[in-house]
Amino acid sequence: MAQPERIAILSDRVAAIADAKIKQIRKVTEETAILAINASIEAAHAGTAGRGFSVVASAVKDVSNRINEIAGDLSNELKTAVVEL
C-alpha cells in the first residue's frame, strides 16, 4: 500500500500534468477557433463560391468550442478527484 506522503506527491504530480495538458488543449482550440474565423472571412470574400467553405468553417468552430468545454469539465473533475486523494 502506498504511503500517505507518496500519495500526496503523486496527486500533486497528476494535477500538474493534467493542468499543463489542459492548457495545451485550450491553446489548440483557441488557434482552431481563430482559423475558423479567418476561413469564414475568406469564404465571405469568395461570395457564392465560398458558401460551402463557410459551413465547414462554422462546423470547425463548433467542434473547437465543444473541445474547450470538455477540457474545462476534465479540469474541474480532475481537480475534485485530486483534492479527494
VENKA-V501520 format. One record per residue. PHI is phi in radians with two decimals (* if undefined). Layout:
phi
PHI
PHI
//
This chain:
phi
*
-1.27
-1.33
-0.98
-1.11
-1.14
-1.08
-1.10
-1.10
-1.15
-1.07
-1.10
-1.13
-1.07
-1.09
-1.15
-1.12
-1.06
-1.07
-1.11
-1.20
-1.15
-1.08
-1.12
-1.06
-1.12
-1.12
-1.14
-1.18
-1.12
-1.11
-1.12
-1.11
-1.13
-1.08
-1.12
-1.12
-1.07
-1.14
-1.12
-1.10
-1.13
-1.12
-1.13
-1.12
-1.36
1.22
-1.03
-1.14
-1.67
-1.02
-1.12
-1.15
-1.10
-1.11
-1.12
-1.05
-1.13
-1.14
-1.10
-1.09
-1.09
-1.10
-1.03
-1.11
-1.12
-1.10
-1.09
-1.12
-1.10
-1.07
-1.12
-1.08
-1.05
-1.03
-1.11
-1.16
-1.17
-1.07
-1.10
-1.14
-1.14
-1.09
-1.16
-1.15
//
